[in-house]
Amino acid sequence: MERKVFQLGDIVQMKKPHPCGSNEMEIIRMGMDIRIKCVGCKHSVLVPRAKFEKNMKKVLRSVESEIQPASE
Ligand SMILES: [Zn+2]
């Protein structure tokens, strides 16, 4: 089984889309539990890491592989 690599700030795609229609989630907190925020409706949910790994389909955009110039 392929190991899923993800990190804080990544945009991930879940197996089941959010009720709002968007299936893009941003990882906004990492720990024992992972907090993800729906890109579509900005609703955030806290899910246990094991459940997150099971429900996560793939990483759409990684902060590391795609460094965007910050304007701050
Ligand atoms: Zn949503």
PDB file of the backbone (N, CA, C, O) and the ligand in Angstrom, with CONECT records:
HET     ZN  A 101       1
ATOM      1  N   MET A   1       0.840  -1.203   0.000  1.00  0.00           N
ATOM      2  CA  MET A   1       0.000   0.000   0.000  1.00  0.00           C
ATOM      3  C   MET A   1       0.870   1.247   0.000  1.00  0.00           C
ATOM      4  O   MET A   1       1.857   1.347   0.729  1.00  0.00           O
ATOM      5  N   GLU A   2       0.478   2.177  -0.829  1.00  0.00           N
ATOM      6  CA  GLU A   2       1.267   3.403  -0.949  1.00  0.00           C
ATOM      7  C   GLU A   2       1.112   4.268   0.299  1.00  0.00           C
ATOM      8  O   GLU A   2       0.015   4.451   0.826  1.00  0.00           O
ATOM      9  N   ARG A   3       2.221   4.779   0.739  1.00  0.00           N
ATOM     10  CA  ARG A   3       2.186   5.632   1.908  1.00  0.00           C
ATOM     11  C   ARG A   3       1.756   7.037   1.518  1.00  0.00           C
ATOM     12  O   ARG A   3       2.235   7.601   0.535  1.00  0.00           O
ATOM     13  N   LYS A   4       0.866   7.575   2.289  1.00  0.00           N
ATOM     14  CA  LYS A   4       0.389   8.919   1.979  1.00  0.00           C
ATOM     15  C   LYS A   4       1.241   9.955   2.696  1.00  0.00           C
ATOM     16  O   LYS A   4       1.411   9.932   3.915  1.00  0.00           O
ATOM     17  N   VAL A   5       1.755  10.843   1.904  1.00  0.00           N
ATOM     18  CA  VAL A   5       2.577  11.898   2.471  1.00  0.00           C
ATOM     19  C   VAL A   5       1.825  13.219   2.384  1.00  0.00           C
ATOM     20  O   VAL A   5       1.380  13.639   1.316  1.00  0.00           O
ATOM     21  N   PHE A   6       1.701  13.843   3.511  1.00  0.00           N
ATOM     22  CA  PHE A   6       1.032  15.134   3.518  1.00  0.00           C
ATOM     23  C   PHE A   6       1.615  15.979   4.625  1.00  0.00           C
ATOM     24  O   PHE A   6       2.207  15.469   5.576  1.00  0.00           O
ATOM     25  N   GLN A   7       1.441  17.261   4.489  1.00  0.00           N
ATOM     26  CA  GLN A   7       1.948  18.159   5.518  1.00  0.00           C
ATOM     27  C   GLN A   7       1.055  19.374   5.663  1.00  0.00           C
ATOM     28  O   GLN A   7       0.143  19.611   4.871  1.00  0.00           O
ATOM     29  N   LEU A   8       1.344  20.113   6.678  1.00  0.00           N
ATOM     30  CA  LEU A   8       0.561  21.308   6.969  1.00  0.00           C
ATOM     31  C   LEU A   8       0.501  22.247   5.769  1.00  0.00           C
ATOM     32  O   LEU A   8       1.528  22.581   5.178  1.00  0.00           O
ATOM     33  N   GLY A   9      -0.675  22.657   5.426  1.00  0.00           N
ATOM     34  CA  GLY A   9      -0.831  23.601   4.326  1.00  0.00           C
ATOM     35  C   GLY A   9      -1.164  22.954   2.996  1.00  0.00           C
ATOM     36  O   GLY A   9      -1.502  23.638   2.029  1.00  0.00           O
ATOM     37  N   ASP A  10      -1.069  21.622   2.950  1.00  0.00           N
ATOM     38  CA  ASP A  10      -1.379  20.922   1.705  1.00  0.00           C
ATOM     39  C   ASP A  10      -2.875  20.974   1.392  1.00  0.00           C
ATOM     40  O   ASP A  10      -3.718  21.008   2.289  1.00  0.00           O
ATOM     41  N   ILE A  11      -3.170  20.979   0.114  1.00  0.00           N
ATOM     42  CA  ILE A  11      -4.561  20.871  -0.323  1.00  0.00           C
ATOM     43  C   ILE A  11      -4.755  19.415  -0.733  1.00  0.00           C
ATOM     44  O   ILE A  11      -4.067  18.913  -1.621  1.00  0.00           O
ATOM     45  N   VAL A  12      -5.692  18.748  -0.082  1.00  0.00           N
ATOM     46  CA  VAL A  12      -5.907  17.333  -0.364  1.00  0.00           C
ATOM     47  C   VAL A  12      -7.313  17.076  -0.896  1.00  0.00           C
ATOM     48  O   VAL A  12      -8.245  17.853  -0.691  1.00  0.00           O
ATOM     49  N   GLN A  13      -7.412  15.960  -1.580  1.00  0.00           N
ATOM     50  CA  GLN A  13      -8.719  15.552  -2.091  1.00  0.00           C
ATOM     51  C   GLN A  13      -9.212  14.377  -1.269  1.00  0.00           C
ATOM     52  O   GLN A  13      -8.492  13.397  -1.079  1.00  0.00           O
ATOM     53  N   MET A  14     -10.437  14.475  -0.782  1.00  0.00           N
ATOM     54  CA  MET A  14     -11.006  13.402   0.011  1.00  0.00           C
ATOM     55  C   MET A  14     -11.809  12.456  -0.889  1.00  0.00           C
ATOM     56  O   MET A  14     -12.230  12.824  -1.986  1.00  0.00           O
ATOM     57  N   LYS A  15     -12.008  11.232  -0.397  1.00  0.00           N
ATOM     58  CA  LYS A  15     -12.762  10.258  -1.186  1.00  0.00           C
ATOM     59  C   LYS A  15     -14.210  10.693  -1.333  1.00  0.00           C
ATOM     60  O   LYS A  15     -14.829  10.527  -2.384  1.00  0.00           O
ATOM     61  N   LYS A  16     -14.729  11.250  -0.256  1.00  0.00           N
ATOM     62  CA  LYS A  16     -16.117  11.724  -0.292  1.00  0.00           C
ATOM     63  C   LYS A  16     -16.123  13.238  -0.314  1.00  0.00           C
ATOM     64  O   LYS A  16     -15.544  13.869   0.570  1.00  0.00           O
ATOM     65  N   PRO A  17     -16.762  13.832  -1.303  1.00  0.00           N
ATOM     66  CA  PRO A  17     -16.800  15.301  -1.322  1.00  0.00           C
ATOM     67  C   PRO A  17     -17.609  15.864  -0.164  1.00  0.00           C
ATOM     68  O   PRO A  17     -18.486  15.196   0.383  1.00  0.00           O
ATOM     69  N   HIS A  18     -17.305  17.079   0.192  1.00  0.00           N
ATOM     70  CA  HIS A  18     -18.022  17.767   1.262  1.00  0.00           C
ATOM     71  C   HIS A  18     -19.443  18.059   0.778  1.00  0.00           C
ATOM     72  O   HIS A  18     -19.665  18.248  -0.418  1.00  0.00           O
ATOM     73  N   PRO A  19     -20.391  18.097   1.691  1.00  0.00           N
ATOM     74  CA  PRO A  19     -21.783  18.390   1.295  1.00  0.00           C
ATOM     75  C   PRO A  19     -21.943  19.653   0.440  1.00  0.00           C
ATOM     76  O   PRO A  19     -22.898  19.771  -0.327  1.00  0.00           O
ATOM     77  N   CYS A  20     -21.005  20.593   0.576  1.00  0.00           N
ATOM     78  CA  CYS A  20     -21.117  21.835  -0.202  1.00  0.00           C
ATOM     79  C   CYS A  20     -20.726  21.632  -1.660  1.00  0.00           C
ATOM     80  O   CYS A  20     -20.926  22.524  -2.484  1.00  0.00           O
ATOM     81  N   GLY A  21     -20.166  20.460  -1.987  1.00  0.00           N
ATOM     82  CA  GLY A  21     -19.813  20.175  -3.371  1.00  0.00           C
ATOM     83  C   GLY A  21     -18.323  20.194  -3.649  1.00  0.00           C
ATOM     84  O   GLY A  21     -17.874  19.670  -4.668  1.00  0.00           O
ATOM     85  N   SER A  22     -17.555  20.791  -2.756  1.00  0.00           N
ATOM     86  CA  SER A  22     -16.113  20.854  -2.949  1.00  0.00           C
ATOM     87  C   SER A  22     -15.456  19.627  -2.310  1.00  0.00           C
ATOM     88  O   SER A  22     -15.851  19.189  -1.229  1.00  0.00           O
ATOM     89  N   ASN A  23     -14.447  19.081  -2.997  1.00  0.00           N
ATOM     90  CA  ASN A  23     -13.749  17.972  -2.350  1.00  0.00           C
ATOM     91  C   ASN A  23     -12.284  18.325  -2.116  1.00  0.00           C
ATOM     92  O   ASN A  23     -11.428  17.450  -1.986  1.00  0.00           O
ATOM     93  N   GLU A  24     -12.019  19.622  -2.065  1.00  0.00           N
ATOM     94  CA  GLU A  24     -10.669  20.064  -1.748  1.00  0.00           C
ATOM     95  C   GLU A  24     -10.624  20.546  -0.311  1.00  0.00           C
ATOM     96  O   GLU A  24     -11.416  21.385   0.116  1.00  0.00           O
ATOM     97  N   MET A  25      -9.669  19.985   0.421  1.00  0.00           N
ATOM     98  CA  MET A  25      -9.520  20.346   1.820  1.00  0.00           C
ATOM     99  C   MET A  25      -8.097  20.813   2.083  1.00  0.00           C
ATOM    100  O   MET A  25      -7.138  20.264   1.541  1.00  0.00           O
ATOM    101  N   GLU A  26      -7.975  21.821   2.911  1.00  0.00           N
ATOM    102  CA  GLU A  26      -6.645  22.295   3.277  1.00  0.00           C
ATOM    103  C   GLU A  26      -6.320  21.814   4.683  1.00  0.00           C
ATOM    104  O   GLU A  26      -7.143  21.912   5.593  1.00  0.00           O
ATOM    105  N   ILE A  27      -5.104  21.292   4.848  1.00  0.00           N
ATOM    106  CA  ILE A  27      -4.686  20.847   6.175  1.00  0.00           C
ATOM    107  C   ILE A  27      -4.247  22.073   6.965  1.00  0.00           C
ATOM    108  O   ILE A  27      -3.265  22.731   6.622  1.00  0.00           O
ATOM    109  N   ILE A  28      -4.986  22.370   8.025  1.00  0.00           N
ATOM    110  CA  ILE A  28      -4.643  23.568   8.792  1.00  0.00           C
ATOM    111  C   ILE A  28      -4.077  23.263  10.166  1.00  0.00           C
ATOM    112  O   ILE A  28      -3.609  24.168  10.856  1.00  0.00           O
ATOM    113  N   ARG A  29      -4.111  21.999  10.575  1.00  0.00           N
ATOM    114  CA  ARG A  29      -3.501  21.624  11.835  1.00  0.00           C
ATOM    115  C   ARG A  29      -3.107  20.161  11.802  1.00  0.00           C
ATOM    116  O   ARG A  29      -3.877  19.306  11.366  1.00  0.00           O
ATOM    117  N   MET A  30      -1.894  19.881  12.270  1.00  0.00           N
ATOM    118  CA  MET A  30      -1.433  18.502  12.292  1.00  0.00           C
ATOM    119  C   MET A  30      -1.138  18.107  13.725  1.00  0.00           C
ATOM    120  O   MET A  30      -0.642  18.904  14.521  1.00  0.00           O
ATOM    121  N   GLY A  31      -1.450  16.867  14.034  1.00  0.00           N
ATOM    122  CA  GLY A  31      -1.176  16.362  15.375  1.00  0.00           C
ATOM    123  C   GLY A  31      -1.736  14.964  15.468  1.00  0.00           C
ATOM    124  O   GLY A  31      -1.761  14.230  14.480  1.00  0.00           O
ATOM    125  N   MET A  32      -2.187  14.589  16.658  1.00  0.00           N
ATOM    126  CA  MET A  32      -2.856  13.301  16.821  1.00  0.00           C
ATOM    127  C   MET A  32      -4.104  13.316  15.943  1.00  0.00           C
ATOM    128  O   MET A  32      -4.482  12.322  15.324  1.00  0.00           O
ATOM    129  N   ASP A  33      -4.710  14.472  15.924  1.00  0.00           N
ATOM    130  CA  ASP A  33      -5.857  14.689  15.059  1.00  0.00           C
ATOM    131  C   ASP A  33      -5.454  15.706  14.008  1.00  0.00           C
ATOM    132  O   ASP A  33      -4.536  16.502  14.205  1.00  0.00           O
ATOM    133  N   ILE A  34      -6.150  15.663  12.904  1.00  0.00           N
ATOM    134  CA  ILE A  34      -5.835  16.581  11.828  1.00  0.00           C
ATOM    135  C   ILE A  34      -7.040  17.471  11.555  1.00  0.00           C
ATOM    136  O   ILE A  34      -8.165  16.998  11.400  1.00  0.00           O
ATOM    137  N   ARG A  35      -6.775  18.761  11.501  1.00  0.00           N
ATOM    138  CA  ARG A  35      -7.868  19.681  11.204  1.00  0.00           C
ATOM    139  C   ARG A  35      -7.780  20.086   9.742  1.00  0.00           C
ATOM    140  O   ARG A  35      -6.760  20.588   9.271  1.00  0.00           O
ATOM    141  N   ILE A  36      -8.864  19.854   9.051  1.00  0.00           N
ATOM    142  CA  ILE A  36      -8.900  20.223   7.639  1.00  0.00           C
ATOM    143  C   ILE A  36     -10.001  21.248   7.413  1.00  0.00           C
ATOM    144  O   ILE A  36     -11.033  21.247   8.084  1.00  0.00           O
ATOM    145  N   LYS A  37      -9.748  22.116   6.452  1.00  0.00           N
ATOM    146  CA  LYS A  37     -10.717  23.158   6.147  1.00  0.00           C
ATOM    147  C   LYS A  37     -11.177  23.000   4.710  1.00  0.00           C
ATOM    148  O   LYS A  37     -10.365  22.867   3.795  1.00  0.00           O
ATOM    149  N   CYS A  38     -12.477  23.015   4.523  1.00  0.00           N
ATOM    150  CA  CYS A  38     -13.045  22.899   3.186  1.00  0.00           C
ATOM    151  C   CYS A  38     -12.717  24.162   2.397  1.00  0.00           C
ATOM    152  O   CYS A  38     -12.972  25.275   2.856  1.00  0.00           O
ATOM    153  N   VAL A  39     -12.154  23.979   1.216  1.00  0.00           N
ATOM    154  CA  VAL A  39     -11.790  25.121   0.378  1.00  0.00           C
ATOM    155  C   VAL A  39     -13.050  25.824  -0.138  1.00  0.00           C
ATOM    156  O   VAL A  39     -13.056  27.035  -0.357  1.00  0.00           O
ATOM    157  N   GLY A  40     -14.106  25.045  -0.324  1.00  0.00           N
ATOM    158  CA  GLY A  40     -15.340  25.597  -0.865  1.00  0.00           C
ATOM    159  C   GLY A  40     -16.101  26.474   0.109  1.00  0.00           C
ATOM    160  O   GLY A  40     -16.435  27.615  -0.210  1.00  0.00           O
ATOM    161  N   CYS A  41     -16.379  25.947   1.303  1.00  0.00           N
ATOM    162  CA  CYS A  41     -17.240  26.680   2.235  1.00  0.00           C
ATOM    163  C   CYS A  41     -16.522  27.137   3.497  1.00  0.00           C
ATOM    164  O   CYS A  41     -17.135  27.738   4.379  1.00  0.00           O
ATOM    165  N   LYS A  42     -15.223  26.856   3.587  1.00  0.00           N
ATOM    166  CA  LYS A  42     -14.381  27.284   4.721  1.00  0.00           C
ATOM    167  C   LYS A  42     -14.740  26.617   6.050  1.00  0.00           C
ATOM    168  O   LYS A  42     -14.262  27.025   7.109  1.00  0.00           O
ATOM    169  N   HIS A  43     -15.571  25.608   5.983  1.00  0.00           N
ATOM    170  CA  HIS A  43     -15.929  24.878   7.196  1.00  0.00           C
ATOM    171  C   HIS A  43     -14.759  23.978   7.576  1.00  0.00           C
ATOM    172  O   HIS A  43     -14.184  23.320   6.710  1.00  0.00           O
ATOM    173  N   SER A  44     -14.399  23.938   8.856  1.00  0.00           N
ATOM    174  CA  SER A  44     -13.282  23.093   9.246  1.00  0.00           C
ATOM    175  C   SER A  44     -13.734  21.963  10.154  1.00  0.00           C
ATOM    176  O   SER A  44     -14.640  22.120  10.972  1.00  0.00           O
ATOM    177  N   VAL A  45     -13.082  20.822   9.990  1.00  0.00           N
ATOM    178  CA  VAL A  45     -13.407  19.652  10.800  1.00  0.00           C
ATOM    179  C   VAL A  45     -12.143  19.029  11.345  1.00  0.00           C
ATOM    180  O   VAL A  45     -11.077  19.090  10.731  1.00  0.00           O
ATOM    181  N   LEU A  46     -12.290  18.417  12.535  1.00  0.00           N
ATOM    182  CA  LEU A  46     -11.174  17.740  13.167  1.00  0.00           C
ATOM    183  C   LEU A  46     -11.384  16.240  13.007  1.00  0.00           C
ATOM    184  O   LEU A  46     -12.405  15.703  13.439  1.00  0.00           O
ATOM    185  N   VAL A  47     -10.421  15.563  12.388  1.00  0.00           N
ATOM    186  CA  VAL A  47     -10.556  14.119  12.203  1.00  0.00           C
ATOM    187  C   VAL A  47      -9.329  13.399  12.733  1.00  0.00           C
ATOM    188  O   VAL A  47      -8.212  13.900  12.605  1.00  0.00           O
ATOM    189  N   PRO A  48      -9.525  12.225  13.328  1.00  0.00           N
ATOM    190  CA  PRO A  48      -8.372  11.447  13.787  1.00  0.00           C
ATOM    191  C   PRO A  48      -7.482  11.104  12.605  1.00  0.00           C
ATOM    192  O   PRO A  48      -7.969  10.866  11.499  1.00  0.00           O
ATOM    193  N   ARG A  49      -6.168  11.078  12.843  1.00  0.00           N
ATOM    194  CA  ARG A  49      -5.204  10.853  11.768  1.00  0.00           C
ATOM    195  C   ARG A  49      -5.507   9.580  10.957  1.00  0.00           C
ATOM    196  O   ARG A  49      -5.443   9.594   9.728  1.00  0.00           O
ATOM    197  N   ALA A  50      -5.835   8.488  11.650  1.00  0.00           N
ATOM    198  CA  ALA A  50      -6.099   7.226  10.958  1.00  0.00           C
ATOM    199  C   ALA A  50      -7.288   7.354  10.008  1.00  0.00           C
ATOM    200  O   ALA A  50      -7.282   6.831   8.894  1.00  0.00           O
ATOM    201  N   LYS A  51      -8.291   8.056  10.481  1.00  0.00           N
ATOM    202  CA  LYS A  51      -9.483   8.236   9.657  1.00  0.00           C
ATOM    203  C   LYS A  51      -9.164   9.143   8.469  1.00  0.00           C
ATOM    204  O   LYS A  51      -9.625   8.916   7.350  1.00  0.00           O
ATOM    205  N   PHE A  52      -8.373  10.166   8.739  1.00  0.00           N
ATOM    206  CA  PHE A  52      -7.999  11.086   7.671  1.00  0.00           C
ATOM    207  C   PHE A  52      -7.236  10.358   6.569  1.00  0.00           C
ATOM    208  O   PHE A  52      -7.508  10.539   5.382  1.00  0.00           O
ATOM    209  N   GLU A  53      -6.266   9.526   6.986  1.00  0.00           N
ATOM    210  CA  GLU A  53      -5.457   8.797   6.002  1.00  0.00           C
ATOM    211  C   GLU A  53      -6.312   7.842   5.182  1.00  0.00           C
ATOM    212  O   GLU A  53      -6.047   7.607   4.004  1.00  0.00           O
ATOM    213  N   LYS A  54      -7.335   7.299   5.818  1.00  0.00           N
ATOM    214  CA  LYS A  54      -8.219   6.366   5.134  1.00  0.00           C
ATOM    215  C   LYS A  54      -9.110   7.101   4.135  1.00  0.00           C
ATOM    216  O   LYS A  54      -9.381   6.608   3.040  1.00  0.00           O
ATOM    217  N   ASN A  55      -9.554   8.276   4.532  1.00  0.00           N
ATOM    218  CA  ASN A  55     -10.496   9.019   3.689  1.00  0.00           C
ATOM    219  C   ASN A  55      -9.843   9.953   2.679  1.00  0.00           C
ATOM    220  O   ASN A  55     -10.503  10.457   1.770  1.00  0.00           O
ATOM    221  N   MET A  56      -8.556  10.176   2.841  1.00  0.00           N
ATOM    222  CA  MET A  56      -7.877  11.064   1.918  1.00  0.00           C
ATOM    223  C   MET A  56      -7.531  10.321   0.639  1.00  0.00           C
ATOM    224  O   MET A  56      -6.971   9.225   0.682  1.00  0.00           O
ATOM    225  N   LYS A  57      -7.864  10.916  -0.500  1.00  0.00           N
ATOM    226  CA  LYS A  57      -7.613  10.265  -1.778  1.00  0.00           C
ATOM    227  C   LYS A  57      -6.207  10.583  -2.264  1.00  0.00           C
ATOM    228  O   LYS A  57      -5.420   9.688  -2.569  1.00  0.00           O
ATOM    229  N   LYS A  58      -5.911  11.867  -2.330  1.00  0.00           N
ATOM    230  CA  LYS A  58      -4.582  12.266  -2.765  1.00  0.00           C
ATOM    231  C   LYS A  58      -4.289  13.719  -2.414  1.00  0.00           C
ATOM    232  O   LYS A  58      -5.183  14.506  -2.103  1.00  0.00           O
ATOM    233  N   VAL A  59      -3.009  14.042  -2.475  1.00  0.00           N
ATOM    234  CA  VAL A  59      -2.610  15.421  -2.247  1.00  0.00           C
ATOM    235  C   VAL A  59      -2.681  16.135  -3.593  1.00  0.00           C
ATOM    236  O   VAL A  59      -2.024  15.736  -4.555  1.00  0.00           O
ATOM    237  N   LEU A  60      -3.467  17.168  -3.646  1.00  0.00           N
ATOM    238  CA  LEU A  60      -3.616  17.913  -4.899  1.00  0.00           C
ATOM    239  C   LEU A  60      -2.481  18.916  -5.076  1.00  0.00           C
ATOM    240  O   LEU A  60      -1.872  19.012  -6.141  1.00  0.00           O
ATOM    241  N   ARG A  61      -2.218  19.649  -4.022  1.00  0.00           N
ATOM    242  CA  ARG A  61      -1.142  20.642  -4.074  1.00  0.00           C
ATOM    243  C   ARG A  61      -0.365  20.582  -2.771  1.00  0.00           C
ATOM    244  O   ARG A  61      -0.930  20.669  -1.681  1.00  0.00           O
ATOM    245  N   SER A  62       0.939  20.432  -2.909  1.00  0.00           N
ATOM    246  CA  SER A  62       1.763  20.404  -1.713  1.00  0.00           C
ATOM    247  C   SER A  62       2.520  21.712  -1.583  1.00  0.00           C
ATOM    248  O   SER A  62       3.012  22.262  -2.567  1.00  0.00           O
ATOM    249  N   VAL A  63       2.604  22.197  -0.368  1.00  0.00           N
ATOM    250  CA  VAL A  63       3.301  23.468  -0.151  1.00  0.00           C
ATOM    251  C   VAL A  63       4.786  23.340  -0.474  1.00  0.00           C
ATOM    252  O   VAL A  63       5.435  24.309  -0.871  1.00  0.00           O
ATOM    253  N   GLU A  64       5.314  22.127  -0.297  1.00  0.00           N
ATOM    254  CA  GLU A  64       6.753  21.951  -0.497  1.00  0.00           C
ATOM    255  C   GLU A  64       7.151  21.823  -1.963  1.00  0.00           C
ATOM    256  O   GLU A  64       8.142  22.410  -2.398  1.00  0.00           O
ATOM    257  N   SER A  65       6.373  21.050  -2.723  1.00  0.00           N
ATOM    258  CA  SER A  65       6.739  20.821  -4.111  1.00  0.00           C
ATOM    259  C   SER A  65       6.385  22.016  -4.998  1.00  0.00           C
ATOM    260  O   SER A  65       6.888  22.156  -6.113  1.00  0.00           O
ATOM    261  N   GLU A  66       5.536  22.841  -4.491  1.00  0.00           N
ATOM    262  CA  GLU A  66       5.084  23.974  -5.290  1.00  0.00           C
ATOM    263  C   GLU A  66       5.150  25.249  -4.460  1.00  0.00           C
ATOM    264  O   GLU A  66       4.133  25.754  -3.985  1.00  0.00           O
ATOM    265  N   ILE A  67       6.326  25.740  -4.302  1.00  0.00           N
ATOM    266  CA  ILE A  67       6.490  26.932  -3.463  1.00  0.00           C
ATOM    267  C   ILE A  67       6.105  28.182  -4.241  1.00  0.00           C
ATOM    268  O   ILE A  67       6.688  28.521  -5.271  1.00  0.00           O
ATOM    269  N   GLN A  68       5.113  28.837  -3.705  1.00  0.00           N
ATOM    270  CA  GLN A  68       4.641  30.051  -4.354  1.00  0.00           C
ATOM    271  C   GLN A  68       5.255  31.275  -3.682  1.00  0.00           C
ATOM    272  O   GLN A  68       5.384  31.327  -2.459  1.00  0.00           O
ATOM    273  N   PRO A  69       5.622  32.234  -4.480  1.00  0.00           N
ATOM    274  CA  PRO A  69       6.223  33.434  -3.889  1.00  0.00           C
ATOM    275  C   PRO A  69       5.258  34.135  -2.945  1.00  0.00           C
ATOM    276  O   PRO A  69       4.155  34.525  -3.328  1.00  0.00           O
ATOM    277  N   ALA A  70       5.693  34.282  -1.731  1.00  0.00           N
ATOM    278  CA  ALA A  70       4.858  34.939  -0.741  1.00  0.00           C
ATOM    279  C   ALA A  70       5.068  36.445  -0.776  1.00  0.00           C
ATOM    280  O   ALA A  70       6.181  36.935  -0.965  1.00  0.00           O
ATOM    281  N   SER A  71       3.989  37.147  -0.592  1.00  0.00           N
ATOM    282  CA  SER A  71       4.090  38.599  -0.664  1.00  0.00           C
ATOM    283  C   SER A  71       3.945  39.231   0.715  1.00  0.00           C
ATOM    284  O   SER A  71       3.409  40.330   0.859  1.00  0.00           O
ATOM    285  N   GLU A  72       4.431  38.518   1.719  1.00  0.00           N
ATOM    286  CA  GLU A  72       4.308  39.079   3.054  1.00  0.00           C
ATOM    287  C   GLU A  72       5.634  39.544   3.603  1.00  0.00           C
ATOM    288  O   GLU A  72       5.697  40.044   4.726  1.00  0.00           O
TER     289      GLU A  72
HETATM  290 ZN    ZN A 101     -17.557  22.509   2.164  1.00  0.00          ZN2+
END
